[in-house]
Amino acid sequence: MNSCEDSETMVDERVAYTIEVDGRIVIIENVPARVCRETGERYFSPDTVEHLQSLIWRDREPDRVVEVPVFDFA
């Protein structure tokens, strides 16, 4: 049994969801998730995933913009 399958290792948290879309980094804050205490793996409900997709693809002004440093691994 995976340690995260035990409901006692899972906690409800608000997390930042980060994704790259068309070469831009998009951050969505305060996303509800179930987080495994053991691994930090995050699980999102189907409704949350649907809402994330609508926020990402909707053409609206962001609440704020942050500058992100970029480093090349090479």
URKAJO-V93686 format. One line per field, one symbol per residue. ss: DSSP state (H for helix, E for strand, - for the rest). phi: phi as a letter, one per 20 degrees, with the letter a starting at -180 (. if undefined). A space follows every 10 residues. Layout:
ss = ???
phi = ???
This chain:
ss = --HHH-HHHE EEEEEEEEEE E--EEEEEEE EEEEEE---- -EE--HHHHH HHHHHHH--- ---------- ----
phi = .ffeffffee cebdceddbe clmdedddem efbedfffdn fdcdfgffff fgffffefeb fffacdecfc ceff
